Amino acid sequence: MRRQTVSRRAMCGSGLFMSLGFFAFALAGCDLLLDRDSLLVDSFPGEPFQVVRVDDELSITFDRPMDHHTVETLFQIDSDRGAISGTVRWDNRRLGFTPHRPLSPGIRYHMRLSGQVRDARGREHRVAVEIPFFAGTPGHLPPDITTSSPASGSIIAPTDPISLRFSAPMDEALTGRSISVQPGAEHSLTWQDGSTVLLITPSSRWGTSASITLRVSADASDHDGAPMNRERRFSFFVQGTTDRPAVTSVHALPMIDGREPGADGDDVTAPDAVIPLWSAIRVGFSQPMDQVSVERAWRLEPSIAGGFRWPTPETVVFVPSAPFEPDQTYRVTLSSQASDVDGNRITTAFELTVTPTETGLQLTRLLVSGSPDPVTAFSGAERVALDPSAPPYFAMLFQLEFSHPFRSPVEKQAVVHALSMVRLLPGGQPSPTAVQYGWITDRVLSVSYHGFHPPGSSEQGLFLFRIPGGPSGVQTAGGQRFSTDVEVLFHMEGS
């Protein structure tokens, strides 16, 4: 039960009194000493957001007999669906209200009694009763949060998730809307253990504030629609790492058609690294970095205009707006002002020199099964012998090694489709057929052909292997292409 004290408005006349004693007596007779006769009100439900049984009688009890009509005119039970109809019954100074239909679990109701009422003696009092409450099934306790992990008041890392365990399976959608974090930080919600455990994970970090407060409002409800009868708050102190960040990798990413950096590229510290003239530079760090400090600490000399992209908190990509100059040495530096998201500066200033080169795509060598020496000349002017002892339709293996990598599946497939092996002699015979392809590395392709030596053939075979070059020929994502067609003339002696 909840008790409220409300004021009574005194109604009396005034007059001219000849003595101070008589004046005081008149004031007392007019009941202007308000505190002596304030109206006291008890109610059920008595506390905000209290959960009552769906069949409980709701009531308001006064400390004196009341004028029933003025009370009933103001008394109301309602929800967002409208007023609740029911039966009013007086028992001496107590007004009882029984809904015509049982209240529904999960609905927020209000008990209201607000305005001017009169007691049985005709004296007026102003009342203001407004209590939100919920209904539950008999014997059903409202849900609550039993534990949080880590416990409220703990120190957490900026990326740590927070777990809440509820006493009953919860309505995931309704409870999810009741969750808020201050200061605001984007987060995701994951339900576990039959909707009894809620995992709250920051999308990136809990922010730079020293503490956060996780709030679960009283609207959070279980599967039966019963809400929690109170709001819950959990506080955590956020403390970042004290480890100093370091540069872990630097790659040159070929620019695709001069617009977008490729997904992968060579480690610029590798001895055989290929750095195309039009490349983006990707730098990886050991931990999430403060973007502003890294971009301010960046230097490229000689300078080239460009911008920064952050595909992940640990990775920055410098995308130039123009290609590098050929055979020009560039110095990439990051000063010690570069820091991570917790303010820790990099261990030492980072410095690296790179020399982009303008080299076209080349076929560096071609290995053929049965031949001990690789082919390294590809003008088509010289003939390369094939092993005539291979059985009819025996698959012969050709291994091609390129000067630049083909990293994406699209690039690799384009190379495979561009290859051709055509029989020139003898006429009227079918050309060899490619039966299997396989990329050993991004630069090495293996191709198997059969049909060089059909059964019963005694004539010399002459075959032209070709990879198209030039503007419409094979090229890498970085734009490297063969300057001319690559051609090899193979011959096989007749049996």
N, C-alpha and C positions, 0 to 999 in steps of 0.2 A: 504494500500500500504506500501511496505517496501523499504526503500532507503539504498543502499550500496555505499560506496566509494571505488573505485578500482584504482590501480596505472597504469600509462602509462609508458612503457619502451621507453626512449628517444633514438633516433638514430641520431648521428651526427658525423662529422669528427673531427679531432684534428689537431692542427698546432702550430707553434712557433710564439708567438706574442711578439712584441717589447715593448708594453706598457701595464700596468695593466688595464687601462681604456678600451683599445681596447679588452683585454681578457675578461673582465666582459661583454662587449657588445656582444662578440661572444657567451658566455655561454647563455645569454638571448635569442639570436637568435636561438640557438640549442634547446631551451625549456627544459633545464636541471633543471629548477626550477619546480619540479614535482608537488608540492602541488598546484600550481596555476592552473593546468589543469587536475586534477584527474577526472576520469569518474564516474558519479553518475548514479545508477541504482535503479528503483522502480519496485516492482513486485506485482502481485495478483495471488494467496494468498500472503500475506505479513508477516504472523507470523507462526512459526512452529505449526503444528497440528490444523491450522485453518480449519473450516468446510465451504466449499463452496457449492453452489447449483449444482445439477448434470448437469444443462444445462448452467452454467456460462462460459463465455469466460475467459480463463486464459491469462495472459499478462505479458510482461516485457517492461518497458519504460526507455529509455536512455535520458540523458540530452543533446544529440547532435545527428545529423544524423550519421547513422552507415552503414558499409559495410554489406548488408543483407546476403550475402553468408556466411561470417565467423560466423555471429551470428546463422543463421539457422543450420549450420553444428554442432554446439555445443549444441543447445537447445534441450531438451528432457523432456517428461512427461512419467513416467513409474511407475509400481507397481511390487510386487513380482511375478506377472504373466507375466511380460514382458513390452515392450514399448507400449505406447498408440498412435495409429495412429490418425491423424487429419489434419485440414487445417490451414496453417499459412497465416496471413493477416497483412500487414504493413499499419499503419496509421501514416505517418510522422515518428516520432521517437519511435513509439509504435509498438511492435510485439504482435499480438493477436493470440491465438491458440484455435480452436474449435474442440473437439474430434469428430470423425466420429460417435461414439455412446455415449450416455450419460454415465457419470461415475457412478459406482456402489456404493451405500451407504455401509459403513462399511469396505471399502478397503483402505489401506494406500497407498497414491500416493506420488510421489516426483517430484518436478520441479527442473530441473538441467540446469545450464549454467556454465560450468567450462572450463577454458583454455584461449587461446590467441584470442582476437577479434580485428578488425580494425575499426576505425571510417571512415567517408566519406573522410577525408583528408589523409587517409593512415597511421595514427599513430596507433601503437599497444598498447593494454591494456590487462592486465590479470584480468579475472573475476572469481569469485568463488561463485556462487549462488546455494544453495541446500536447498530446503524447503519441509519438509514432510507436507502433508495435507490430509484431508478427504472430502468426498462428502456427501451431505444430500439432502433429497427431499425438494422441494420448501415449505417454511413456517415451516419446521421442525427444531426446536431448538435442539442443542446437549444436551444430558442428563447431569445432574450435581448432586452433593450431596447437598441436601438442609439443612440437619441437622445431627448431630451426637449426640448420647446419651450414656454416658455423653458427655458434650461439650469438645472440644479440650482444653487442659490445665488443666483438672480436675484431682483430686486425686482419684484413683480407688484402690480397693482391688485386691490382686493377682489372685483371681478367678472370678472377675467381667467380664461379657460379654460386648461387645461394639456393639452398633447398629448404622447403617448408613441408612438414608432414601434418596432415589433417586427421581428425578423429573419425572421419567418415568419408566415403566416396563423394567427391564434389561435382557440381555442375561446372564443367570445364569452361564453357563460354562465359557464364555469368561471373564465375570467380575470377577468370582472366581479366574481365573488365574492371574488377574491383582492385586490381594491383596497380600501384604507382610507386615511382622511385623519385626521390628528391635529393640533390638537384637532378633534373631530368637527364636520363641516359637511355638510349635505345637498347632494347633487350628482347630476348625471345623467351617463350614459355614452353616447357616440355613436361607433359604429365606422365607419371610412372606409377607402378604398383596399383593398378585399378583405380586411377584418379584420386589416390590418397596422398601422393607425393608430387609436389610442383617444383621443377628445377627452373630457376630464373638465371639466364646467362646473358652477360653484356654482349651486344653486337660487336663491339671492339674493346672498349674499356669503360670502367665506371666513371671516368672523368678525372679531372685534376683536383677536385675538392678533397679536403682532408677527411670528410665523412659523408656517408649517404644514409638516408632513412627510407626503409621499405615499409610501405603502408598497405594494409589489407582492410578495406572498408567493411562495415557490418552487412553490406549487400551480398557478400560472398555466401553462396548457398550450396547445400548438398544435393544429391540426386533427387531427393523427395521434395525439394523446393524450400526446405527449412533454412533460414539464414543464420549466420553467426549473430549472437546477441550483443556483440561489442566490436569495436574497431581494434585492430592489432597493429603495433608499430615495432619495427626492429631497426636498430642502429648499428652501423659498421664503420670502422676506421680504415680508410684506404691508404695503403702504403706500397709504393712502387719498388722496383728492384734497385739495388745500389751497384750492380755490375756495370762496367763501362762497355759501351758497344764497340764493335770492330767491323771493318770492311771484310766480307767473306768471299766476294767474287766480283769480277768485272768482265762483262761480255760485250762484244760488238754485234749488234743486231742489224742485219741487212734491211734497208728500207724497201718495202714492196712498192714498186712503181713510184718511188720518191714520196710516198704519202704516209704509209703506216709501217712501223717497225715490225719485223717478223717475230714469231714467238720464241725463236731460239737462235743462237749464234755462237761464234767461237769464243773461247776463253782467251782474252787478249794476252795473258801471260804465257800461253802455250807456245812452244817453239815454232809450230807449223800453223799458227793462227793466221786466218785470212781476214783482213779488215778492209771491206769495200769502201770506196770513196764516199758512198752515201750510206752511212751507218748511224744507228742510234747507239748510245752507250748506256748499258744497264749495270747498276751497282747494287749489290746485295749486302745487307747488314746482318749482324748477329741478333738483333732485337728491334722492335718497332721504334721508328725514329720520329723526331719532331720535324715536320716537313719544312717549316719556315727556316729553322736553323740550318738544315742541310742545304737548302737552296741558296742561302746567304753565304755558306762556307764553300760553295762550288766555284771552281775556276777552271777555265779552258783557255790555254794560250798556245798559238794565236787564237783570238776570240772568234767564235762563230755564233750567230744569232740562233735562238731556239727556245724551247720550253721544256717543262718537266711534267712527267706523269708518274703516278704512284699506283701501280697495279696491286701492291700489297703494302701494309705498313712497314715492311722490312725491305722494300725494293723501290728504287727510284730509277727512272729512265729519262735521260736527256735526249730529246728529239731535235736534231738540227733542222733549220729551215733551208739549208743549202748543203751541198756535198762538201766533203773535205777536199783540200788540194792534194794532188798526187805527190807522193814521196816527201811530203811535208811532215816533220815531226811535231806532234802536239803533246802538250803537258796537261794532264788532268790532275787537279789537286783538290783535296778537301781539308780545310783548316781544322784545327782542334776546337773550333767553335761549334762544329756539328754535334748535336746531342740527341739522346733518345727522348721518348715521351715523358720520362721521369726526370729529365734535366741532367743526366749523366753524359759527359762529353766523351767523344771517341778517344781511345787509348793514346794514339799518336796521330799527328797530321798525316794524311794519305797522299801519296804522289805516284804517278804512273805516266810513262811516255808511250805513245802509239804512233805508228807510221802507216797510214792508209796507203794502199797501192791500187793502181788501175790495171788490173789483170783480167783479161777475158777468160771465159770458160775454155778449158782444154781437156782433151782425152790424153792423160799422161801415159797410159800403157794399156795394152790389150793382151791377155793371156788366152791361149787356145789349147784345149786338151790334146795331148800327143805331141805338142811342140815345146822344146826346151827353152826357147828364147821368146821373150815378150815382144810384141809389136809396139814400136814407139814412133813410127812415121805414118801419117794418115792423109797423104795427098792423093792416094789412089794410083800413083805412078808405078809403084813396084808391086810385084805379085808375092803373096805369102802362101807357102805350100801347106796343104792340109794332109793329114795322115790318110793314105789310101787304103791302109789295112783294116780300117774300121768296118765292122759287119754292116750289111745293108740296113738302112734306116736306123743305124746306131746313133743315139743322141750325142752330139758333140757340145762340149761346154766352152762358153766364151765368158771371160771375166773382164769387165770394163772398169777402169779406175779413172775418176774425174778429179780435176784440180780444185773444184769447189763443191761443197755439200748440197745435196737435195734433201731438205729436212722434212717437208710436209708430205703427207700421202698424195696430195694433188700434184705436187712437183714430180714425185717418183712415178706416178701413173702416166704423166705426160711424157716422160722419158721413154718408158716402156712402149707406149703407143707409137712413138716417133721412129723406133728402130726398124730397119728393113734389111732383109737378106734376099737378093734376087739372083736367080740362075740366068746367066748369059749364054752359056754353052753347056751341053748341046741343046739346040732348039727343040721345042715341043715337049720338054720335060718339066715337071712341076718344080717350083722353087722350094728350098728347105722351109720347114715350118717350126716356129718357136713353140716349144711344149712346156717350158717352165721358166719362171722369172723368180729372182730372189735378191733382195738388198742385203748384203753382208754388213755394210756400214752405210752412212749417209753419202759416202763417196764411191762405194764399190758395189757394182751390179753384176749379178751372175745370170746368164741366159743360156738355155739349152735349146739347140736346133737339131732336128733330124731330117733325113731325106737328101743328104749330099751325094749318096752313092746308091741309086736304085738297083734292084737285082737285075743281073744280066747286062748291065751297061759296061761297055769297054772303051767308051770315049772319055776324053779329058773333060773334066768339069770346071767351069769358070763362074765365080760368084762375086757379086758386089755387095759389100756390107756398107750401110750408109746411115749417118745421123744428120738430119738437116740443121744447118746453121743460119746465120744472118738474122735479120729482124723478125722473121716469122718462124725461126727455128727454136730448138730447145734452149731454155734459159732457167736460171735459178730464181728464187724469190727476191734475191738481192739485185736482179737485173743482169747478172753475168750471162753471156751467151757466146756460142761459137762464132767467130768472125766469118767463116765459110763452112760449107758442108764438110763433115768428116767422112772420108771414104777409104775403104780397104778392099783390095782386089785379091780374093783367095782363088787358088787353083788346086785341083785334085787330079792326079794322074789316073788314067783308065786302067782297068785290070787286064 
